[in-house]
Amino acid sequence: MRMRIVIAGGHGQVALRLERLLHGRGDEVAGIIRDPGQEGDLLAAGAEPVVCDLESSSAADVARHLEGADAAVFAAGAGPGSGQARKDTVDRAACALFADAAEAAGVRRFIVVSAMGADREPPGGTDPVFAAYLRAKGAADADVRGRAGLDSTIVRPGRLTDDPGTGMVALATSTGRGAVPRDDVAAVIAALLSEPRTAGQTLELISGDVRVDDAVANAAS
């Protein structure tokens, strides 16, 4: 079944890979970006660019872009070089805003790209900016999990790499530490969008020895 999916953080490296996958399987995809200069990259990936700054928009503004969507994916992040303040305004607050907008637009299926380690207090000695990032991700995850109006799945990948995807992963409540190609993260999210039985779960993701579709089916069973 053809779906319409709106992705926040549509120019991120995982998001662009996801947009290509979804477009390739026949879905209608829109990517929310802040910089109009990124529109060409989204068009090349087969996605409709939507210029909207999640740090300054209202939930009502964002909800208009979600009208008629079947699912929403939060893949935004403040990115390298940003300080502690923007970890909060993007990785936490923008996720909450996007969730507010999804609920207002009646979009129940909601997937968050989070981070491994976001479920605990960062250990002593952690870089302060990275610690702020993990705390922001953890707070965003808790916020989304607490919403009865969303059928949410939270994905916590391990260390992201640009290696070619293998299509083989480990996806579970707890996987242990490890790396995973961005290609495989995108493939797992694409599969999760078609598997609503994973709603309510928080899943860690690293490279492994199970095919993506089988790993998602196992998580749903």
N, C-alpha and C positions, 0 to 999 in steps of 0.2 A: 504494500500500500504506500502510495506517495505521501510523504510528510512535508510539512513546512516547519523548519527549525531555525530559530534565531540564536546566534552565538554572540555573547558579550566577550569583547577582547578578540574580535575577528581577525586581527592582523598578527596575533601571536603565532609562534611556530607550530604548536599543536593545533591551533584553530585553523590555520591555512591548510594543513594536512587533512583535517577533519572536513573542511569545506570541499576539498577536492574529492574525497571519498563519497560524501553525501551527494554531491552533484553527479558523480559518476554512477551512482546507483539509482538516480532518477528523482532524488528529493529536491525540494525547493529550499534554498538556503539563503539566509541574510546574516551578515556579519556587522556587528556594531563596532565602530571605530571612532576615535576622537580626531584623528588627523585626516583631512580630506586628501592629502597627498598619498594616502595608502589605498585609495579607491581602486587604482589599476591592478594592484596585487590581488585584491578580492575578486575583481571581475575575471582575472586570469584563472583564479581557482574555481570559478563557476558560481560565485556568491554575489548576492546583491549588497552593495555597500550601503550602510546606514550610518550617517555621521551624527553622533550623539555622545556628549561628554557625561559619563556616569558620575563624575565628581561634582557636577554643577546642575544636573537635570533633576526634575522632580519625578516621583514614581508615576504620576499621571502622564508626563512626557514620554517616559520609556514604555509605559503600557500601550501607548498608541502604536509603537513599533512591533509590539507582540500580538496585536489583535489578529485572530485567525490562525495563529501558530499552533502546532501540535506539541511542540516541545521547546525547551529553552536550555541552553548550555552556558554556564558561567566559566569562561576560560581566561578572564582578564587578570592582570597583575600589574603592580607598579613597575616591575622590571628592574634590571641591574642599574645601579647608580642612583636609585631613589633612596631617600632617607626614611627614618622610622615613621615620620608623620604620614607619608604617602602609603606605607604598608597598611596603615589603619584606614585611610580614606579610600583606597582602592581594594585591597585584598579583603577587608572586612566590610566597610560601609557600602561600597559599590555592589558587593554581593547581596547584602541585605536589601538595597534599593532594587536590584534586579529581581529578587524574590518577591518584594512588594508588588512590583510591576506585573510579574507573572500571575500572581494571585488576582490582581485587579483585572487582568485581561482574560482570566479563566483558563490559563495554561497550567495544567497540573504536572505534566512530566518535566522534571527539572534535574539537571545533572551538574554537579560542581566538580571542577578540576582543582583538587586541593593539594596537599603536600604530605609526604610521609613525616611523621614526627609531630604533626599538628595536634595530636591527642594528648600531649603531655607537656609539662613545663620544660623549656629548653635547659639542658644541663649547664652547670656553672662553667664559665669561660667561653660560652657561645658568643660569637660576634653579636654586638647589640642590635645591629640592623637585621641580621638573620633571625635573631630571637624575636624581634618585633614582627617579622614576617610570619614565623610559625604561630605566634600568639594570635595574630590577625586571622590567619587561616583557620585556626582552631575555633575562634569565636564565630567566624562566618559559618563553619560547619554546624556548630551547635545551634545557631539561629535557624538555619535551614531545616535541620532535623526536627525542630520544635514546631514546625508549621503544618497544621492539619490540612491546609489547602493545597499542599504540594505532594506529589508522588516523587520524592527525591532519591537520588543515588549519589553518593559522594565517592569520588575516585581519588586515591592518594598514591600517585606514582612515586617510585624511587628516583634515583639520580637520572636525569634525562640526558640522552645522548642523541647525536645526529647520525648514528650508524643506521644502515638500511634496516627496515623492519624485517623480522623473521616470521611473524605470525604466530610465534610460540611464546606463551606468557604464563605467569603464575598470578592468579587473581583470587584473593581470599581476604577474610577479616584480618588476618595477620600473615604476612609472607616472610618477614625478616627483611633485612636491608639488601639492596641490590640496585642495579641499573636497568634501564629500559629505554629502547629507542622511541623517539617522539612518534615515529610512524605507527608503532604498536599501540601507543597510548591512544592515538586517533582511531585506530581500528577497534579498540575495545569500547571507546565511547560510542562509535557508530553502532556497534552491536548492542550496547546497553539501551540505546534509544528505541530499539525494537523489542526490548525485553522488559516490560513494566513490572514483572514479578521480582525484579531486584530493588523495587522501591523500598525505602526505609533502611537500606544497607549502606555501610561505609566499608569500602573495599580497598585494600592495598594492592599495588600492581608493580610487578617487576618482570624481567625476562624469565622464562621457564620452559616447560616441556609439554604444555597443553595448547592446542590450537585455540585461537581467540574465540571462535564461536562455541567451542566446547567449554571453554573456561567460563564464558558468560552463562551458558546453559547450566553448568554446575552451580554457579552462584545463585541462580534463580530457583534451583530445585530444593 
